[in-house]
Amino acid sequence: MSRRLPTIHGITEHEAGPYRLERLDLEFANGQRRNYQRLHGRGHGAVVVVPLIDDDTVLLVREYAAGVHRYELGLVKGRIDEGETALQAADRELKEEAGFGARSLTLLRDLTLAPTYMSHTAQLVIARDLYPQRLEGDEPEELEVIPWRLDALHELILREDFSEGRSIAALFIAREWLGMQQ
């Protein structure tokens, strides 16, 4: 069912560290009025990279995750810098975090993090035909790089140190996309 978007009667903005918090005064098609909040990130978006050694194996990185105060397995990801395309950012982040560049980069789709209250999106990129190349990044320590077979995703998603939703979704999307390519 298609619905008319709520009418925005007003927006107030507040600074919230790396985000801008907006309060929206909304009126829905049925006449109900509500106040919603949403966070807007600063910057030019983000990328989530699925680096494939071959069609069966992905590279994961283990890095410190301050939000949960532990080391977490996940995909290469990062911000798109001003003047960069998503594909350029994906290749740069791959070199910084995993020590590889990619000769083939394919933009698949956008992923949202929490669309009910955040505007943040990350562009999902498949990286293939990898070659060794390291760039210095902003990580305080070199990240551990771990190859993982796609046919063992059922094991990966049950690990306590692999919990980031974008990484989980991206791997399943990549696996389905690879299956359609054959």
C-alpha positions in Angstrom: 0.0 0.0 0.0 1.3 3.4 -0.9 0.8 6.2 1.6 1.3 9.9 1.3 4.4 11.0 3.3 3.7 13.0 6.5 3.7 16.7 6.2 6.6 18.4 8.0 5.3 21.5 9.8 8.7 22.4 11.3 12.2 21.3 11.9 14.5 22.4 14.8 18.2 21.5 14.7 20.7 20.8 17.5 24.4 20.0 17.4 25.2 16.5 18.8 28.9 15.9 18.3 29.5 14.2 15.0 25.8 14.4 14.2 23.1 17.0 13.7 19.9 16.1 15.6 16.7 17.3 14.0 13.3 17.3 15.7 10.5 17.1 13.2 6.9 18.2 13.8 4.9 15.8 11.6 1.3 15.4 10.6 0.3 12.1 9.1 -2.4 11.6 6.5 -4.9 10.5 9.2 -4.5 13.9 11.0 -2.3 12.5 13.8 0.6 14.8 14.9 3.8 13.6 16.3 7.3 14.8 17.0 10.1 12.6 15.6 13.9 12.9 15.9 16.5 12.0 13.4 20.3 12.1 13.2 22.2 13.3 10.2 25.8 12.4 10.0 28.4 14.8 8.8 30.4 14.0 5.7 29.8 12.4 2.4 28.5 9.0 3.3 30.3 5.7 3.9 31.2 2.5 2.1 31.1 -1.2 3.2 33.5 -3.3 1.1 33.2 -7.0 0.5 36.8 -7.9 -0.6 36.8 -11.2 -2.4 40.0 -13.3 -2.8 38.0 -15.5 -5.1 34.3 -16.2 -5.6 34.3 -18.4 -2.4 36.4 -16.4 0.0 36.1 -12.9 1.6 38.6 -11.0 3.7 37.4 -9.8 7.1 39.2 -7.5 9.5 39.4 -7.6 13.2 39.4 -4.2 14.9 38.7 -2.6 18.2 35.0 -1.6 18.4 34.6 1.2 21.1 30.8 0.9 21.2 31.0 -2.6 22.6 34.5 -2.4 24.0 35.9 -5.5 22.3 37.6 -6.7 19.1 35.1 -7.3 16.4 35.3 -9.1 13.1 33.7 -7.3 10.2 34.1 -6.0 6.7 36.3 -3.2 5.5 34.3 0.0 5.9 34.8 3.8 6.2 33.8 7.3 5.3 33.8 8.7 1.8 36.1 11.7 1.9 35.2 15.0 0.1 35.9 14.7 -3.6 35.9 10.9 -3.6 33.4 8.6 -5.2 32.2 5.5 -3.4 34.5 3.3 -5.5 37.5 5.4 -4.8 36.7 5.4 -1.1 36.2 1.6 -1.1 39.6 1.1 -2.7 41.3 3.5 -0.3 39.7 1.9 2.8 40.6 -1.6 1.5 44.3 -0.5 1.2 44.3 1.2 4.6 42.5 -1.6 6.6 43.4 -4.8 4.8 46.5 -4.0 2.8 45.0 -4.8 -0.6 43.8 -2.8 -3.6 41.2 -4.0 -6.1 41.4 -4.0 -9.9 37.6 -4.5 -10.1 35.1 -2.6 -7.9 31.3 -3.0 -8.3 28.8 -0.8 -6.5 25.8 -2.9 -5.6 23.4 -0.8 -3.5 22.9 1.4 -0.4 22.5 0.0 3.1 20.9 1.9 5.8 21.8 1.6 9.5 18.7 2.6 11.4 16.4 4.4 8.9 13.7 5.1 11.4 15.9 7.7 13.1 19.1 8.1 11.1 19.9 9.4 7.6 23.1 7.4 7.5 23.6 5.2 4.4 26.6 3.1 3.3 27.3 2.1 -0.2 28.0 -1.6 -0.6 30.9 -2.3 -2.9 32.3 -5.7 -4.1 36.1 -5.7 -4.5 37.7 -8.3 -6.8 41.0 -9.1 -8.4 42.9 -8.0 -5.3 46.6 -7.2 -5.1 48.8 -6.3 -2.1 49.1 -2.6 -1.4 49.0 -0.9 1.9 48.2 2.8 2.7 48.5 4.4 6.1 45.1 4.9 7.6 43.7 6.4 10.8 43.7 3.1 12.7 45.9 3.2 15.8 47.1 -0.4 15.1 47.4 -2.7 12.1 44.2 -4.7 11.7 44.2 -8.5 11.6 43.0 -9.8 8.2 41.2 -13.1 8.2 40.0 -15.0 5.1 36.5 -16.5 5.5 34.8 -18.9 3.1 31.3 -17.8 2.0 30.0 -21.3 2.4 30.7 -21.0 6.1 28.6 -17.9 6.7 26.3 -20.0 8.9 29.3 -20.3 11.3 30.4 -16.7 11.1 26.9 -15.2 11.9 26.8 -17.2 15.2 30.1 -15.8 16.5 29.8 -13.3 19.3 32.6 -11.2 17.8 30.8 -10.8 14.5 27.7 -8.7 15.2 27.7 -5.6 13.0 24.5 -5.6 11.0 25.9 -4.0 7.9 28.6 -6.7 7.6 26.1 -9.5 8.1 23.7 -8.1 5.5 26.5 -7.2 3.0 27.9 -10.8 3.0 24.5 -12.3 2.3 23.8 -9.8 -0.4 27.3 -10.4 -1.9 26.8 -14.2 -1.8 23.4 -13.9 -3.6 24.9 -11.5 -6.2 27.8 -13.9 -6.9 25.3 -16.7 -7.4 23.5 -14.7 -10.0 26.7 -14.0 -11.8 27.4 -17.7 -12.6 
